[in-house]
Structures are given as structure tokens and as C-alpha cells.
């Protein structure tokens, strides 16, 4: 998987709204190279569940886009979770051995 991280989303509040971030957001890109429609939807559901468990690590104003690679179709949820944790460590600047 490939992670695209924006630590602070641009201010695009519509007039009359508070413009306050409601929490970190995540989006998913699962292209046809991952598999047919059934496979892509399954991968998206699994990624959504894995990301939900890690969103607490992101600042409230952050955006994260997870792009699935073809290998995600055969990966277990544990492998996806490990890959996401490793990727988040990298983009958030967490060093190995610290938590």
C-alpha cells in the first residue's frame, strides 16, 4: 500500500460554518489492477477497518489517502494492519523502538 499524508487540510469552510476539523479523514484508492469489482470492494472494506483502528494516531486536521497495490488482494488483514502501521510510522516520523 502507498500512503499519502496531508498533516493539515486546507481551510475550505463554506460561509456560515465553523470550519473546525471534525477529526482526521481517510480516503481509499483501489484501482482495477487490484482485481475485479468484488475483490476491490473487499479490499476497501478491509482497509477501512484497519485504518479505523489507527486514525487515533493522526492529528484532528489530517487527511490520509491509502492507495492499494495489487498485492493487497491476497494480503491478510494482519498484513494490511502491519503495512499500515509501518507506513504511518514512516510518514509521522516515529522512530523504531519508541511508542
VENQUI-V161735 format. One record per residue. N is the residue number from 1. RES is the residue in three letters. SS is DSSP state (@ for helix, = for strand, . for the rest). OMEGA is omega in degrees with one decimal (999 if undefined). Layout:
N_RES_SS_OMEGA + N_RES_SS_OMEGA
//
This chain:
1_UNK_._179.0 + 2_UNK_=_179.4 + 3_UNK_=_172.9 + 4_UNK_=_-171.9 + 5_UNK_=_174.3 + 6_UNK_=_-173.5 + 7_UNK_._-179.7 + 8_UNK_._-178.1 + 9_UNK_._179.6 + 10_UNK_._178.2 + 11_UNK_._179.2 + 12_UNK_._-177.1 + 13_UNK_._176.5 + 14_UNK_._178.2 + 15_UNK_._178.5 + 16_UNK_._177.6 + 17_UNK_._-177.2 + 18_UNK_._-179.2 + 19_UNK_._179.8 + 20_UNK_._174.9 + 21_UNK_._-179.5 + 22_UNK_._-179.5 + 23_UNK_._-179.8 + 24_UNK_._178.9 + 25_UNK_=_177.0 + 26_UNK_=_175.6 + 27_UNK_=_-174.6 + 28_UNK_=_174.5 + 29_UNK_=_179.9 + 30_UNK_._-174.1 + 31_UNK_._-178.1 + 32_UNK_._178.6 + 33_UNK_._178.8 + 34_UNK_._179.9 + 35_UNK_._179.4 + 36_UNK_._-174.7 + 37_UNK_@_-179.5 + 38_UNK_@_-179.7 + 39_UNK_@_-179.4 + 40_UNK_@_179.0 + 41_UNK_@_177.7 + 42_UNK_@_178.7 + 43_UNK_@_178.9 + 44_UNK_@_178.8 + 45_UNK_@_-179.5 + 46_UNK_@_177.6 + 47_UNK_@_179.5 + 48_UNK_@_179.5 + 49_UNK_@_-179.3 + 50_UNK_@_-178.8 + 51_UNK_@_179.5 + 52_UNK_@_178.8 + 53_UNK_._-177.4 + 54_UNK_._-177.0 + 55_UNK_@_-179.4 + 56_UNK_@_-179.5 + 57_UNK_@_-175.2 + 58_UNK_._174.3 + 59_UNK_._-175.7 + 60_UNK_._-176.2 + 61_UNK_._-174.5 + 62_UNK_._171.6 + 63_UNK_=_179.0 + 64_UNK_=_174.2 + 65_UNK_=_179.8 + 66_UNK_=_178.3 + 67_UNK_=_-178.7 + 68_UNK_._173.5 + 69_UNK_._-177.6 + 70_UNK_@_-178.9 + 71_UNK_@_-178.2 + 72_UNK_@_-179.4 + 73_UNK_@_-177.5 + 74_UNK_._-176.2 + 75_UNK_._175.3 + 76_UNK_._177.5 + 77_UNK_@_178.3 + 78_UNK_@_177.9 + 79_UNK_@_177.9 + 80_UNK_@_179.2 + 81_UNK_@_179.2 + 82_UNK_@_179.6 + 83_UNK_@_178.6 + 84_UNK_@_179.7 + 85_UNK_@_178.4 + 86_UNK_@_179.1 + 87_UNK_@_178.0 + 88_UNK_@_175.8 + 89_UNK_@_-177.8 + 90_UNK_@_-176.0 + 91_UNK_@_179.5 + 92_UNK_@_177.5 + 93_UNK_._178.0 + 94_UNK_._179.4 + 95_UNK_._177.9 + 96_UNK_._177.3 + 97_UNK_._177.2 + 98_UNK_._175.9 + 99_UNK_._999
//
